Structures are given as structure tokens and as C-alpha cells.
């Protein structure tokens, strides 16, 4: 991990197209601004972890549905 010190109004550049600026500092809270292309997703870590957990649940449900698909096909043949 790279650790940098920045003051209010200073910026960090990542690659050619991402800028992270220190907007304000109040006590323990630092407000940052991120300027990046629209195709780059930016999330707070806690939200990103929730999204990943929901994606894992959806994948588990998909696997369960795939397991039940043969039973549904057999059922539909019986009702025809």
C-alpha cells in the first residue's frame, strides 16, 4: 500500500485519468473528490462488500435453480 500525505486542496493522480483531491478536513473526517471516467466504478468499501455479498447470494440461487431445472422439465412433460 502506498501512503501519501496531502493537504486540503492537493491532488493525487492515478494513471492518466483519475484524480483524487482533498476537498476538506474537519477533525477525523476527510472529504475527497474523485474525478474518473464514467466507465470506472467507485464505491465506498462497506457498500462494495455488500454488493459482493449480494452477488454471491444471487449466484448461489442461480445454482439452486439450475439443479431444479430438470425437475421442472419433467413436470412440464407430465402436464402436457
C-alpha positions, 0 to 999 in steps of 0.5 A: 500500500502506498501512503501519501500525505496531502493537504486540503486542496492537493491532488493525487493522480492515478494513471492518466485519468483519475484524480483524487483531491482533498476537498476538506478536513474537519477533525477525523473526517476527510472529504475527497473528490474523485474525478474518473471516467464514467466507465470506472466504478467507485464505491465506498468499501462497506457498500462494495462488500455488500454488493459482493455479498449480494452477488454471491447470494444471487449466484448461489440461487442461480445454482439452486435453480439450475439443479431444479431445472430438470425437475421442472422439465419433467413436470412440464412433460407430465402436464402436457 
